[in-house]
């Protein structure tokens, strides 16, 4: 997959080449990152990327030309995504869809927003990572890249690791996990997980996933239509 990122802070994306799974995915040839500095697509001495809003008001607006010219230079296939708090909420399903693309282009905005002609003419999707306003689209773009890249075939090595994530099948939150030591400061790992009984372990995980989902995201259980509502996990003896 090719991922293009347009930004006025290219250094923000150094982590993609240096740290954790996004960097390893690149080293292994699963993904290529192209980070373009929007200031390289300006034509004045000061490399101006923003200007005052028409109609007045506080804050500056990102000019359209650098986005248009950078996209024309890259000439990308696939989705062109603007990161913006007014966009559609980015979620696991959105990550899966984007991970199926050959190429993905992310546009980061700043200040008071991006000239509307960019949204109208250039972008195919607008995405938000949550109901809060970041100082720019860069952290949101990093979130999208991380969520997408880890879904690319071969990136996680152990497919189970993605398959057992919360939201993997649009259903339940992930159950609790433990590692050694078996007892830490008086807190014990549930006996069932140490029992070696894979049937009981699977059942316990399912119950815990249901319990957590009911407690924290009841909207997901109601939507799942898997009969989860037929059974109250509180009826079961939890080993936790
Ligand atoms: N830019 C500023 N805030 C944002 C958000 N919540 N999601 C995506 N892009 C943003």
py3Dmol code that shows the C-alpha trace and the ligand (Angstrom):
import py3Dmol

protein = """\
ATOM      1  CA  UNK A   1       0.000   0.000   0.000  1.00  0.00           C
ATOM      2  CA  UNK A   2       1.107   3.563  -0.669  1.00  0.00           C
ATOM      3  CA  UNK A   3       0.171   6.224   1.851  1.00  0.00           C
ATOM      4  CA  UNK A   4       0.628   9.887   0.904  1.00  0.00           C
ATOM      5  CA  UNK A   5       0.390  12.571   3.559  1.00  0.00           C
ATOM      6  CA  UNK A   6       0.110  16.317   2.882  1.00  0.00           C
ATOM      7  CA  UNK A   7       1.059  18.473   5.826  1.00  0.00           C
ATOM      8  CA  UNK A   8       2.807  21.655   6.929  1.00  0.00           C
ATOM      9  CA  UNK A   9       4.593  19.586   9.620  1.00  0.00           C
ATOM     10  CA  UNK A  10       6.301  16.716   7.790  1.00  0.00           C
ATOM     11  CA  UNK A  11       8.467  15.968  10.845  1.00  0.00           C
ATOM     12  CA  UNK A  12       5.331  14.831  12.622  1.00  0.00           C
ATOM     13  CA  UNK A  13       5.448  11.689  10.517  1.00  0.00           C
ATOM     14  CA  UNK A  14       9.046  10.678  11.248  1.00  0.00           C
ATOM     15  CA  UNK A  15       7.630   8.188  13.761  1.00  0.00           C
ATOM     16  CA  UNK A  16       6.064   6.219  10.921  1.00  0.00           C
ATOM     17  CA  UNK A  17       9.553   5.370   9.694  1.00  0.00           C
ATOM     18  CA  UNK A  18      11.086   4.967  13.124  1.00  0.00           C
ATOM     19  CA  UNK A  19       8.743   3.411  15.635  1.00  0.00           C
ATOM     20  CA  UNK A  20       6.720   0.248  16.162  1.00  0.00           C
ATOM     21  CA  UNK A  21       4.455  -1.536  13.708  1.00  0.00           C
ATOM     22  CA  UNK A  22       4.128   1.242  11.074  1.00  0.00           C
ATOM     23  CA  UNK A  23       7.941   1.340  10.775  1.00  0.00           C
ATOM     24  CA  UNK A  24       8.323  -2.427  10.646  1.00  0.00           C
ATOM     25  CA  UNK A  25       5.571  -2.651   8.031  1.00  0.00           C
ATOM     26  CA  UNK A  26       7.547  -0.242   5.872  1.00  0.00           C
ATOM     27  CA  UNK A  27      10.836  -2.106   6.371  1.00  0.00           C
ATOM     28  CA  UNK A  28       9.113  -5.322   5.321  1.00  0.00           C
ATOM     29  CA  UNK A  29       7.719  -3.705   2.185  1.00  0.00           C
ATOM     30  CA  UNK A  30       4.035  -3.778   3.143  1.00  0.00           C
ATOM     31  CA  UNK A  31       3.649  -0.010   2.982  1.00  0.00           C
ATOM     32  CA  UNK A  32       5.385   3.048   1.555  1.00  0.00           C
ATOM     33  CA  UNK A  33       4.972   6.501   3.084  1.00  0.00           C
ATOM     34  CA  UNK A  34       5.255   9.677   1.033  1.00  0.00           C
ATOM     35  CA  UNK A  35       5.102  12.805   3.164  1.00  0.00           C
ATOM     36  CA  UNK A  36       4.786  16.070   1.258  1.00  0.00           C
ATOM     37  CA  UNK A  37       5.387  19.478   2.802  1.00  0.00           C
ATOM     38  CA  UNK A  38       2.593  21.787   1.647  1.00  0.00           C
ATOM     39  CA  UNK A  39       5.033  24.688   1.842  1.00  0.00           C
ATOM     40  CA  UNK A  40       6.888  23.143  -1.098  1.00  0.00           C
ATOM     41  CA  UNK A  41       3.782  23.912  -3.150  1.00  0.00           C
ATOM     42  CA  UNK A  42       3.710  27.641  -2.460  1.00  0.00           C
ATOM     43  CA  UNK A  43       5.075  30.306  -4.773  1.00  0.00           C
ATOM     44  CA  UNK A  44       5.814  33.302  -2.558  1.00  0.00           C
ATOM     45  CA  UNK A  45       8.925  34.205  -0.593  1.00  0.00           C
ATOM     46  CA  UNK A  46       7.320  33.392   2.733  1.00  0.00           C
ATOM     47  CA  UNK A  47       5.861  30.047   1.667  1.00  0.00           C
ATOM     48  CA  UNK A  48       2.444  31.177   2.760  1.00  0.00           C
ATOM     49  CA  UNK A  49      -0.039  28.354   3.307  1.00  0.00           C
ATOM     50  CA  UNK A  50      -2.835  30.265   5.042  1.00  0.00           C
ATOM     51  CA  UNK A  51      -4.759  33.506   4.724  1.00  0.00           C
ATOM     52  CA  UNK A  52      -7.512  35.502   6.426  1.00  0.00           C
ATOM     53  CA  UNK A  53     -11.069  34.198   6.053  1.00  0.00           C
ATOM     54  CA  UNK A  54     -13.380  35.887   3.563  1.00  0.00           C
ATOM     55  CA  UNK A  55     -16.202  37.504   5.479  1.00  0.00           C
ATOM     56  CA  UNK A  56     -14.003  38.189   8.473  1.00  0.00           C
ATOM     57  CA  UNK A  57     -13.600  36.384  11.766  1.00  0.00           C
ATOM     58  CA  UNK A  58     -10.803  35.020  13.877  1.00  0.00           C
ATOM     59  CA  UNK A  59      -8.150  32.572  12.743  1.00  0.00           C
ATOM     60  CA  UNK A  60      -6.597  31.761   9.426  1.00  0.00           C
ATOM     61  CA  UNK A  61      -7.756  29.469   6.665  1.00  0.00           C
ATOM     62  CA  UNK A  62      -5.519  27.068   4.777  1.00  0.00           C
ATOM     63  CA  UNK A  63      -5.202  28.165   1.154  1.00  0.00           C
ATOM     64  CA  UNK A  64      -6.408  25.794  -1.555  1.00  0.00           C
ATOM     65  CA  UNK A  65      -3.487  25.983  -3.988  1.00  0.00           C
ATOM     66  CA  UNK A  66      -0.893  23.938  -2.056  1.00  0.00           C
ATOM     67  CA  UNK A  67      -3.351  21.048  -1.628  1.00  0.00           C
ATOM     68  CA  UNK A  68      -4.391  21.062  -5.292  1.00  0.00           C
ATOM     69  CA  UNK A  69      -0.833  21.311  -6.566  1.00  0.00           C
ATOM     70  CA  UNK A  70       0.517  18.635  -4.219  1.00  0.00           C
ATOM     71  CA  UNK A  71      -2.267  16.221  -5.153  1.00  0.00           C
ATOM     72  CA  UNK A  72      -1.647  16.913  -8.846  1.00  0.00           C
ATOM     73  CA  UNK A  73       2.045  16.198  -8.350  1.00  0.00           C
ATOM     74  CA  UNK A  74       1.390  12.917  -6.541  1.00  0.00           C
ATOM     75  CA  UNK A  75      -1.446  11.984  -8.944  1.00  0.00           C
ATOM     76  CA  UNK A  76      -2.812   9.392  -6.520  1.00  0.00           C
ATOM     77  CA  UNK A  77      -5.297   6.604  -7.058  1.00  0.00           C
ATOM     78  CA  UNK A  78      -7.747   5.749  -4.308  1.00  0.00           C
ATOM     79  CA  UNK A  79      -9.324   7.779  -1.530  1.00  0.00           C
ATOM     80  CA  UNK A  80      -8.239  11.329  -0.778  1.00  0.00           C
ATOM     81  CA  UNK A  81      -9.129  11.934   2.847  1.00  0.00           C
ATOM     82  CA  UNK A  82      -9.331  15.250   4.659  1.00  0.00           C
ATOM     83  CA  UNK A  83      -8.874  14.966   8.425  1.00  0.00           C
ATOM     84  CA  UNK A  84     -11.345  17.328  10.021  1.00  0.00           C
ATOM     85  CA  UNK A  85     -13.530  17.401  13.147  1.00  0.00           C
ATOM     86  CA  UNK A  86     -16.598  17.741  10.906  1.00  0.00           C
ATOM     87  CA  UNK A  87     -15.831  14.485   9.080  1.00  0.00           C
ATOM     88  CA  UNK A  88     -17.462  11.097   9.405  1.00  0.00           C
ATOM     89  CA  UNK A  89     -16.293   9.291  12.542  1.00  0.00           C
ATOM     90  CA  UNK A  90     -13.332   7.012  11.813  1.00  0.00           C
ATOM     91  CA  UNK A  91     -13.892   3.522  13.224  1.00  0.00           C
ATOM     92  CA  UNK A  92     -12.782  -0.060  12.762  1.00  0.00           C
ATOM     93  CA  UNK A  93     -14.972  -0.602   9.698  1.00  0.00           C
ATOM     94  CA  UNK A  94     -13.488   2.511   8.150  1.00  0.00           C
ATOM     95  CA  UNK A  95      -9.988   1.207   8.865  1.00  0.00           C
ATOM     96  CA  UNK A  96     -10.813  -2.118   7.217  1.00  0.00           C
ATOM     97  CA  UNK A  97     -12.174  -0.377   4.108  1.00  0.00           C
ATOM     98  CA  UNK A  98      -9.119   1.844   3.771  1.00  0.00           C
ATOM     99  CA  UNK A  99      -6.784  -1.125   4.335  1.00  0.00           C
ATOM    100  CA  UNK A 100      -8.206  -2.723   1.163  1.00  0.00           C
ATOM    101  CA  UNK A 101      -7.019   0.214  -0.977  1.00  0.00           C
ATOM    102  CA  UNK A 102      -3.787   0.221  -2.962  1.00  0.00           C
ATOM    103  CA  UNK A 103      -3.188   3.876  -2.231  1.00  0.00           C
ATOM    104  CA  UNK A 104      -4.442   6.329   0.371  1.00  0.00           C
ATOM    105  CA  UNK A 105      -3.879  10.077   0.506  1.00  0.00           C
ATOM    106  CA  UNK A 106      -4.361  12.010   3.741  1.00  0.00           C
ATOM    107  CA  UNK A 107      -4.703  15.801   3.835  1.00  0.00           C
ATOM    108  CA  UNK A 108      -4.001  17.526   7.149  1.00  0.00           C
ATOM    109  CA  UNK A 109      -5.641  20.837   7.868  1.00  0.00           C
ATOM    110  CA  UNK A 110      -4.775  23.581  10.333  1.00  0.00           C
ATOM    111  CA  UNK A 111      -5.910  26.796  11.930  1.00  0.00           C
ATOM    112  CA  UNK A 112      -9.558  27.597  11.345  1.00  0.00           C
ATOM    113  CA  UNK A 113      -9.974  25.058   8.607  1.00  0.00           C
ATOM    114  CA  UNK A 114      -9.224  24.416   4.975  1.00  0.00           C
ATOM    115  CA  UNK A 115     -10.662  26.379   2.054  1.00  0.00           C
ATOM    116  CA  UNK A 116     -13.935  24.664   1.195  1.00  0.00           C
ATOM    117  CA  UNK A 117     -12.935  24.163  -2.435  1.00  0.00           C
ATOM    118  CA  UNK A 118     -10.472  21.505  -1.270  1.00  0.00           C
ATOM    119  CA  UNK A 119     -13.294  19.551   0.370  1.00  0.00           C
ATOM    120  CA  UNK A 120     -15.569  20.060  -2.627  1.00  0.00           C
ATOM    121  CA  UNK A 121     -13.210  19.276  -5.477  1.00  0.00           C
ATOM    122  CA  UNK A 122     -10.269  17.307  -4.210  1.00  0.00           C
ATOM    123  CA  UNK A 123     -11.271  15.026  -1.387  1.00  0.00           C
ATOM    124  CA  UNK A 124     -13.338  11.865  -1.543  1.00  0.00           C
ATOM    125  CA  UNK A 125     -13.878  11.450   2.230  1.00  0.00           C
ATOM    126  CA  UNK A 126     -13.748  13.629   5.328  1.00  0.00           C
ATOM    127  CA  UNK A 127     -12.831  11.790   8.528  1.00  0.00           C
ATOM    128  CA  UNK A 128     -12.825  12.762  12.204  1.00  0.00           C
ATOM    129  CA  UNK A 129     -11.217  10.690  14.937  1.00  0.00           C
ATOM    130  CA  UNK A 130     -13.515  12.066  17.646  1.00  0.00           C
ATOM    131  CA  UNK A 131     -15.568  14.943  18.967  1.00  0.00           C
ATOM    132  CA  UNK A 132     -12.741  17.238  19.988  1.00  0.00           C
ATOM    133  CA  UNK A 133     -10.685  19.761  18.092  1.00  0.00           C
ATOM    134  CA  UNK A 134      -7.008  19.009  17.571  1.00  0.00           C
ATOM    135  CA  UNK A 135      -4.639  21.787  16.631  1.00  0.00           C
ATOM    136  CA  UNK A 136      -4.204  20.101  13.289  1.00  0.00           C
ATOM    137  CA  UNK A 137      -5.050  17.001  11.314  1.00  0.00           C
ATOM    138  CA  UNK A 138      -1.597  15.467  11.880  1.00  0.00           C
ATOM    139  CA  UNK A 139      -2.352  13.421  15.038  1.00  0.00           C
ATOM    140  CA  UNK A 140      -5.560  12.229  13.380  1.00  0.00           C
ATOM    141  CA  UNK A 141      -3.632  11.179  10.264  1.00  0.00           C
ATOM    142  CA  UNK A 142      -1.217   9.202  12.459  1.00  0.00           C
ATOM    143  CA  UNK A 143      -4.165   7.461  14.100  1.00  0.00           C
ATOM    144  CA  UNK A 144      -5.636   6.530  10.715  1.00  0.00           C
ATOM    145  CA  UNK A 145      -2.290   5.285   9.366  1.00  0.00           C
ATOM    146  CA  UNK A 146      -1.644   3.148  12.440  1.00  0.00           C
ATOM    147  CA  UNK A 147      -5.124   1.613  12.434  1.00  0.00           C
ATOM    148  CA  UNK A 148      -4.937   0.866   8.691  1.00  0.00           C
ATOM    149  CA  UNK A 149      -1.363  -0.410   8.439  1.00  0.00           C
ATOM    150  CA  UNK A 150      -1.734  -2.982  11.190  1.00  0.00           C
ATOM    151  CA  UNK A 151      -4.582  -4.547   9.178  1.00  0.00           C
ATOM    152  CA  UNK A 152      -2.475  -5.050   6.043  1.00  0.00           C
ATOM    153  CA  UNK A 153      -1.869  -8.749   5.336  1.00  0.00           C
ATOM    154  CA  UNK A 154       1.426  -9.905   6.831  1.00  0.00           C
ATOM    155  CA  UNK A 155       2.023  -6.867   9.015  1.00  0.00           C
ATOM    156  CA  UNK A 156       1.089  -8.420  12.335  1.00  0.00           C
ATOM    157  CA  UNK A 157       2.640 -11.786  11.550  1.00  0.00           C
ATOM    158  CA  UNK A 158       0.259 -13.488  13.924  1.00  0.00           C
ATOM    159  CA  UNK A 159      -3.168 -12.941  12.429  1.00  0.00           C
ATOM    160  CA  UNK A 160      -4.775 -13.932  15.712  1.00  0.00           C
ATOM    161  CA  UNK A 161      -3.446 -10.772  17.206  1.00  0.00           C
ATOM    162  CA  UNK A 162      -5.647  -8.576  14.975  1.00  0.00           C
ATOM    163  CA  UNK A 163      -8.493 -11.082  14.983  1.00  0.00           C
ATOM    164  CA  UNK A 164      -8.876 -10.838  18.745  1.00  0.00           C
ATOM    165  CA  UNK A 165      -8.802  -7.035  18.885  1.00  0.00           C
ATOM    166  CA  UNK A 166     -11.825  -5.220  20.159  1.00  0.00           C
ATOM    167  CA  UNK A 167     -14.083  -4.400  17.189  1.00  0.00           C
ATOM    168  CA  UNK A 168     -12.378  -6.874  14.889  1.00  0.00           C
ATOM    169  CA  UNK A 169     -15.697  -8.422  13.920  1.00  0.00           C
ATOM    170  CA  UNK A 170     -17.792  -5.385  14.718  1.00  0.00           C
ATOM    171  CA  UNK A 171     -19.080  -7.134  17.781  1.00  0.00           C
ATOM    172  CA  UNK A 172     -17.568  -7.043  21.238  1.00  0.00           C
ATOM    173  CA  UNK A 173     -14.842  -5.353  23.223  1.00  0.00           C
ATOM    174  CA  UNK A 174     -11.817  -7.540  23.879  1.00  0.00           C
ATOM    175  CA  UNK A 175     -11.706  -9.561  27.104  1.00  0.00           C
ATOM    176  CA  UNK A 176      -9.043  -8.808  29.759  1.00  0.00           C
ATOM    177  CA  UNK A 177      -5.567 -10.264  29.210  1.00  0.00           C
ATOM    178  CA  UNK A 178      -2.857 -11.253  31.689  1.00  0.00           C
ATOM    179  CA  UNK A 179       0.772 -12.349  31.575  1.00  0.00           C
ATOM    180  CA  UNK A 180       3.305 -13.480  34.173  1.00  0.00           C
ATOM    181  CA  UNK A 181       3.650 -13.291  37.137  1.00  0.00           C
ATOM    182  CA  UNK A 182       0.633 -15.352  38.224  1.00  0.00           C
ATOM    183  CA  UNK A 183       0.311 -13.223  41.333  1.00  0.00           C
ATOM    184  CA  UNK A 184       1.366  -9.584  41.597  1.00  0.00           C
ATOM    185  CA  UNK A 185       0.899  -7.528  44.758  1.00  0.00           C
ATOM    186  CA  UNK A 186      -1.821  -9.862  45.862  1.00  0.00           C
ATOM    187  CA  UNK A 187      -3.685  -9.725  42.540  1.00  0.00           C
ATOM    188  CA  UNK A 188      -4.110 -13.136  40.958  1.00  0.00           C
ATOM    189  CA  UNK A 189      -4.472 -14.129  37.340  1.00  0.00           C
ATOM    190  CA  UNK A 190      -7.872 -15.848  36.980  1.00  0.00           C
ATOM    191  CA  UNK A 191      -7.472 -19.560  37.556  1.00  0.00           C
ATOM    192  CA  UNK A 192      -9.285 -20.491  34.355  1.00  0.00           C
ATOM    193  CA  UNK A 193      -6.600 -18.881  32.204  1.00  0.00           C
ATOM    194  CA  UNK A 194      -3.965 -21.053  33.882  1.00  0.00           C
ATOM    195  CA  UNK A 195      -6.046 -24.220  33.668  1.00  0.00           C
ATOM    196  CA  UNK A 196      -4.958 -25.266  30.173  1.00  0.00           C
ATOM    197  CA  UNK A 197      -8.612 -26.049  29.435  1.00  0.00           C
ATOM    198  CA  UNK A 198      -9.118 -24.299  26.102  1.00  0.00           C
ATOM    199  CA  UNK A 199     -12.859 -24.828  26.093  1.00  0.00           C
ATOM    200  CA  UNK A 200     -13.269 -23.129  29.474  1.00  0.00           C
ATOM    201  CA  UNK A 201     -10.827 -20.407  28.483  1.00  0.00           C
ATOM    202  CA  UNK A 202     -12.785 -19.617  25.309  1.00  0.00           C
ATOM    203  CA  UNK A 203     -16.026 -19.538  27.294  1.00  0.00           C
ATOM    204  CA  UNK A 204     -14.532 -17.272  29.969  1.00  0.00           C
ATOM    205  CA  UNK A 205     -13.230 -14.867  27.348  1.00  0.00           C
ATOM    206  CA  UNK A 206     -16.599 -14.706  25.649  1.00  0.00           C
ATOM    207  CA  UNK A 207     -18.320 -13.995  28.973  1.00  0.00           C
ATOM    208  CA  UNK A 208     -15.827 -11.313  29.901  1.00  0.00           C
ATOM    209  CA  UNK A 209     -16.108  -9.714  26.479  1.00  0.00           C
ATOM    210  CA  UNK A 210     -19.877  -9.635  26.863  1.00  0.00           C
ATOM    211  CA  UNK A 211     -19.647  -8.242  30.390  1.00  0.00           C
ATOM    212  CA  UNK A 212     -17.277  -5.450  29.383  1.00  0.00           C
ATOM    213  CA  UNK A 213     -19.283  -4.614  26.303  1.00  0.00           C
ATOM    214  CA  UNK A 214     -22.535  -4.500  28.259  1.00  0.00           C
ATOM    215  CA  UNK A 215     -20.974  -2.279  30.912  1.00  0.00           C
ATOM    216  CA  UNK A 216     -19.091   0.098  28.662  1.00  0.00           C
ATOM    217  CA  UNK A 217     -20.645  -0.074  25.205  1.00  0.00           C
ATOM    218  CA  UNK A 218     -24.198  -1.375  25.514  1.00  0.00           C
ATOM    219  CA  UNK A 219     -24.881   0.099  22.080  1.00  0.00           C
ATOM    220  CA  UNK A 220     -22.611  -2.572  20.559  1.00  0.00           C
ATOM    221  CA  UNK A 221     -24.387  -5.494  22.234  1.00  0.00           C
ATOM    222  CA  UNK A 222     -27.808  -4.241  21.229  1.00  0.00           C
ATOM    223  CA  UNK A 223     -26.642  -3.899  17.642  1.00  0.00           C
ATOM    224  CA  UNK A 224     -24.847  -7.230  17.415  1.00  0.00           C
ATOM    225  CA  UNK A 225     -27.932  -9.404  16.898  1.00  0.00           C
ATOM    226  CA  UNK A 226     -25.962 -12.462  18.020  1.00  0.00           C
ATOM    227  CA  UNK A 227     -28.311 -13.473  20.785  1.00  0.00           C
ATOM    228  CA  UNK A 228     -25.987 -11.899  23.313  1.00  0.00           C
ATOM    229  CA  UNK A 229     -28.986 -10.378  25.020  1.00  0.00           C
ATOM    230  CA  UNK A 230     -30.386 -13.839  25.729  1.00  0.00           C
ATOM    231  CA  UNK A 231     -27.750 -14.501  28.268  1.00  0.00           C
ATOM    232  CA  UNK A 232     -26.729 -12.437  31.238  1.00  0.00           C
ATOM    233  CA  UNK A 233     -23.008 -12.863  31.843  1.00  0.00           C
ATOM    234  CA  UNK A 234     -23.594 -11.888  35.460  1.00  0.00           C
ATOM    235  CA  UNK A 235     -25.299 -15.302  35.862  1.00  0.00           C
ATOM    236  CA  UNK A 236     -21.978 -16.982  35.240  1.00  0.00           C
ATOM    237  CA  UNK A 237     -19.339 -17.451  37.846  1.00  0.00           C
ATOM    238  CA  UNK A 238     -16.501 -15.257  36.660  1.00  0.00           C
ATOM    239  CA  UNK A 239     -13.060 -16.474  37.557  1.00  0.00           C
ATOM    240  CA  UNK A 240     -11.892 -12.867  37.618  1.00  0.00           C
TER     241      UNK A 240
END
"""
ligand_1 = """\
10
LIG
N -8.459 18.028 12.941
C -8.743 18.713 14.048
N -9.478 17.985 14.896
C -9.686 16.777 14.289
C -10.379 15.601 14.651
N -11.034 15.489 15.804
N -10.368 14.571 13.787
C -9.732 14.678 12.607
N -9.069 15.757 12.208
C -9.034 16.805 13.047
"""
view = py3Dmol.view(width=600, height=400)
view.addModel(protein, "pdb")
view.setStyle({"model": 0}, {"cartoon": {"style": "trace"}})
view.addModel(ligand_1, "xyz")
view.setStyle({"model": 1}, {"stick": {}})
view.zoomTo()
view.show()
